């Protein structure tokens, strides 16, 4: 594990820990009817794996592998959208149900693009975390 990977993993663990602390009672949905703890944690994992995927894609792009451009863009968009999902789920926003539609689309797009490059571990993990996040959104 490289120093960069360790820092990303540590950041993801800290984010998940802090998110779990903010949502100590997963049954407290404040009227949203959505299991916000599961959704927030799934989106946090997407963010961590997506950042790792983007970093990997950029490394390959710098070395001339143009095929990673669409993967990088899809993961970049998904990271931005899932970051907002973490925040909305943590605050149990009334906008959460509407935002799930956008987040689900971003995760589906990212998973489809990353699966084209599943021979690369960061892309494989990103696709897997997107699929898990999609499942959490469908359960919501």
FENKA-V258970 format. One line per field, one symbol per residue. ss: DSSP state (a for helix, b for strand, c for the rest). A space follows every 10 residues. Layout:
ss->???
This chain:
ss->ccaaaaaaaa aaaaaaaaaa aacccccccc cccccaaaaa aaaaaaaaaa aaaaaaaaaa aacccaaaaa aaaaaaaaaa aaaaaaaaaa cccccaaaaa aaaaaaaaaa aaaaaccccc aaaaaaaaaa aaaaaaaaac
